[in-house]
């Protein structure tokens, strides 16, 4: 590590699709939305009728998923926008790194990790320092499980809900990973930072040069300078070689391709904390610096396009999370909210991490409405759509935490209920 001085959107659509590498233009709530992802997957090879009579394949440098297991991000070909995690295709709580949701502002950069540096500088520190990836790896490491959620997660489900929306389309901008790296507090000590400095400006090294102002208190609490995810170096789309992870905060603040941390005395008021990532309210005011992601849950099964094949016992399964700590409990209703039953958490709830829940339901073949409602350790309760709309209004663009519903019809087909 070396010291560094202080640094201060029919022919037209066709051409657009071509520019996106052949990925189909998407519309939320229909097959076309996922077509780009389906087209990008290899064809399913012929299946032998008896695998015991056919020699198996040789091993390769990388293990691959079984040919019939085809979870995928969608849409693909995105340079400015998002690709959603297939929540309905996953089990457990850890999101595979290649299925972590993506939000890009100007494409995925190619960065030489051998040349990449993270500069920590500003007025209130003793030793402005430029850290290489090797330098960061030499510092004491931590490994922690946390979710990252885009602040805009659930926007389409709130503003333009459609019956044919999958959990991926409803809430697929959240993913949960095991992150390894250096605590930001360790880095602050390394440079002799004056912790009375109120803010830290974090800046990314991609073409968007995205930046956000982070409260120093958060940096000293649980912020991680991460260089690994789920046991391997960060995937390129997920921030390689180094990213900031701010547990519980809106995802835009967990800057990818992190190249600079500057200690500052007041918020920088950059474009991503002024023109965007603020919350207009019904009374004409707006929330700013609304960092924490609210308590939230989603049923991932039964959900569109599933169909219950017969009356009987069916598991209602899903995920819950909160940016303010652990999930205390999850309740499930199968009668549209008239009654609630506490679901079973499948594992110990970790702070600011996904937890999976399950409730066994005896379906009698009647039309039903399934809801889930999470409560976190602070006592915060996931609001109904009506409560959320009253508090946040129709103009809000972020932090969509309202209860989601799934409609089970008498023939067993399941649709999104808003």
N, C-alpha and C positions, 0 to 999 in steps of 0.2 A: 504494500500500500504506500502510495506516495502523496505528499502534500500538494494541494492545488489552491490557487488563489480564489477568492470569492467571485462567483459567476452570475453574474446577473443574466339523389331518384326511373290493329293487326299488322302492318308492316313495321311500324315504329316499334311495337312490342316485340316483334320477331327479332329486330336488330338488337334490342336491349337484351333479349334472352341470349343471343349469340355472344354479346359482350360479357355475359356472365358465364361463359364457358359451357353453354349448352344446357344449363339448368333451367327447368321450366319456371316461368314467373308464377308466384304463388298467390293464392287467395286463402284467407283463413277460413277453416270450416269446410273443406272439401278435398277430394283426391288430388286436385291440381296443386294444392299446397305442398304435398309431400312428393310430387312427381320427380322433382330434381334430385331428391335424396335417393329414391328408388332407382332412377336411371344411373346413378353413380355406383351402385353396388354390383358386384360380379354376378353373372347368371348362376342359378343353382344347378350344379352338375347332376347327372343321373344318379339315382340312389340304388345301390345293389339290393336285391331282394333278400339276401342272406349275407351279412357281413362276415360270417364265419367261414365262407367259402371263397372269399376274395382277399388277396394279400393287401395289407394296409399301406398307407402312404409313408414315405420316409420323413424323418424329421426335417425341420427347416431352421433357418436362423431366427425366425420369429414364429411363435405360436399363433394360430388363427382361430376365429370362432367357427363352430360347426356351421356347415353351409346353410342349414335351415334356420339358424339363429341370426336374424338380420336387423337388429336395432340400429337406428341411424339418426343422426342429426338432420334437421330439416328446417328451412330450405337450405340448399347448397348454392355455391357460386356467389356468396355475399361478400362484398367489400365494405359497404356501409349499411349496417343493419345487424340482424341477429339470426342465429341458428339455435333451435330449441332441443333440449334434452328429451329423449323418449321415456318419460316417467313411467308410462304404462308397461314398458318392456323390462324394467329393472326390478331386482329384488334386493333385500338388504338396504343399507343406507349409503354405502360408498358408490359414487358415480364413477364408472370407468373413465380414465383420463381422456380417451378419444371420443367420449360421449358427453363431456362437460359442455354445457351451453357456451355459445360464443356470441360476443357483441363486438363488432368491429366499427371503427370510425373512418378508417382509410386503409383497409386491407391488413394482411398479416405480414409483418416485416420479416426479412431474413437478416439475422444478426449474428455476427461472428463472436461467439462467446469468449474466445481468446483475447479479443480486443475490447469487448464491452466493459465499461466501468460504471460504477455508481459513485457519484460525487456527493458528499455531504458537506455543506458550507452554509454561510450566513454570518450575521453579525455576532450572535451570541454563542460562540463556541471557541474553544482554544486552538483546535487543530483541524482546519479544513482539510478533508482527506478524500482521496480518490481510491475506491476499493475495486479491485478486480474480482472476478468470480472465485478465483483461487483464494484471495484474501478472505472473502466471505465464508468460504468453506473451512477456513482455519479457525474461525471464531466458534464459541460454544453454540451447539445446535439444539433446536427443539423440534418435536414432531407432535402436531395437534390436528384434530379432526374438526373442521368447520365448514358450514355452507357458504357459498357466495350466491347472491340473488340480485338480478338486475332490478333496479328501482321501477322499471316499466313492466315487470312481470305481471301478467293478468290484464293488461290494457284492453286487448281485443275481447276478452271474455266479459269485461265490464261495459265497454262502450258499444260493441257490435256483436253480442253473443249469438251463436248459431247452434242449432241442435246437433249438428254433425261436427262437434269439436272434441278432439281427444284430450286426455290430460296433458299431452305434449303441447298442444296448441293453447290450452287454457293457462298452464302454469309452468311450462318447460324452460323458463329462464331462471331456474335455480338448480344448483348441483352441489354435492357434498363430497369433500375430498379429505385425504390425509396430507397435510402440508408439512414440509420440512424446510427449515431455514434458520435464520438468526433473528432473535427478538430485536425489534427496533430499539428497545431500551438498551440493549447491549451495544448497539451501534452508537447511540447517543453518548454513552459512557466512553466509548472508544475515542470519540472526537472531542471529549470534554465539553459537551453541550450544556449551556445554561438552561436548566429545565423550567425556568420562569418565562422563557420565550413562549408566547401563547400559541403559535401555529407553526406547522411545517408544510411547505409547498412540495408536493410530490409530482414529478413530471415523467412521462413515458418517452421512450425512444423510438416510437413508430412514426409514420408520416403524419398522423394526426397531432402529435406532440400534446396529447391530452394531459391536463394537469388539474389537481384539486388541492384545496387547503384542508389540512388535517389538524385537529386540535392536538397540541402537544400531549395533553392528558391521555388521549387515545394511543398515541405512539408509545408512551411509557407504560401503558396498561397491558395490551395483548397483541399489538401489531407485530406482524412477522414479515421479514424480508425473505421470501420463499424462493428457493432454487430447485425444489423437488416436489413432486405430487404423486401420491400413491406408490411410493417406492422407486421412482425413476425421475430423471431430470424433467422439468416442465416440458409439456408438449409445446410445439411452436405457436399454435393458435391460442395457447393458454398463458402466454407471457414469457416464454423462453428468451433469455436465460434467467432473468430475475424479475419477480413481481412483488408488489405489496399485497398483503392479505390483511384486511381489517375486519376481524370477526364481528358479524352482526350488522355491519354498516352496509349501506347500499353499494351494489357491485361496482358502479362507476368509480368509486373511490379507491378500490383495490387496484391501483394503477399497474398495468402490464408493461413489460419491457422497461422496467424502472431504470432511469438513468440519473436522476437528480433528486436530492432532498435538500431544501433550503429552509433554514430557520428564519421565520419572519414574525413580526410583531402583531400583525392583523391579517384577516383573510385576504388572499390575493385578488378575489373577485374575478376569476377567470371565466371564460365563456361557459364552462360546464358547471358553474355554480351560480350563474346569473341568468343567462338566456335559457339554460336548461337546468333540470334537476331542482326546480323549485315547485311548490305545490299551491296553485291558485285555490282559494277557498270561496264558499258561497257568499260571504259577506264583503267580497271585493278586496280582501287582503290576500297575502300569500305567505306560506311557510317557507322559510329558507333554512338551510343547514339542518334539514330533517333527516339525520343520518341513519338512525336505527330502523331496521326492518321489523315490521310489526309481527305479532304472533299470528300464525297461519297454518292451515292444513288443506289437504286435497285428497279425496278418495281416488285411487288409481284403478280400483277394480271393485265392483262392476262399473264400467264406464264405456262410453262410445269408443269403438264400434262393437263391443261385446254383446252377447245375447245369452240370457239364462235359458238353458235348454229344457228345464223341467222344474216344477215346484219342489221345494225341499230346502236343505241347509246350504247356505252360500256364505263364504267369507267376504266381509267388507274390509278392504285393505287400503292403506294409504300412507302418506307421509305428513309429518308435522314439524314445525321449526319456529324459532323466535330469535330475533336479533338482540333480545335483552336477557337471554339466559337459557335455562333448561325448560323443556316442556314438562309441565306438572301432570297434565292429564289430557286425554282426547275423548270427546263424547260423540256418539254416532246416533243419528235419528233415521229411521226407515219409514216414518209416517209424516214427512214434511215438517218436522219440528214440533209436533204435538207432544212427543215424549222423547227422552234422550237416555241412552245407555252408555256407561263408561267402557271404552274400548281397552283392550290389553296392549300395553307397549311391549314390543317384541324384544327390546334390549334396554339397557340402562340409558336414560336420556343424558346426553352430553351437552355442555353449554354451547349455545350458538351453533347447533348442529342438527341435521335431520334425525328424526326418530321414526321408526315404522310402527304403525298400529294395526290392530285386527279386531273385528267384531263378528261373531257368528250369527247369522240372520236366517230365520226360517221363513222363506218366501212362499206364500200360499197361492201365487199365480195372479194376484190382483195388481192393478197399477199402484206404484209406490214411488215415493220421492226420498232419495238418500242424501243426507247431509252429514258433514263432520264439523266439529267445533273444537278448537284447541284452546288450552289455558296454559300460560307459562308461569314460572316460579314467582314473578312479580304480581300475579293475580290478574294480569291482563287477559281478557276474553276476546276471542275472534268475533268480530261483529257480523250481524246479518247484513245483507245487501241494503236493506232499508236504512239501517243505522249508519252504514258507511256513506251512503248517498246523502243523508241529512248532514253529516259532519263534513264531508269533503266536497260534495257537489258533483256536477257532471263535467266540470272543466278540469278536474285534476288529471294529471298525466302520470303520476307515480304512486307507489305504495298501495297497491290494490290488494287489501288483505281480507275482503269480505268472504263470508261462507259461500262455498260452491255447492250446487245441487245437481243430482243426476236423476233422471226420470226413467223408471222401469215400467214399460208398457205391459199389458196383459199377455202379449205374445213373447215376452222376455227380452225384447229389444231395449237397449239402453241408449239414452240421449242426454246431452248436456242441457241442464235446466237453467243455467245462468247463476 
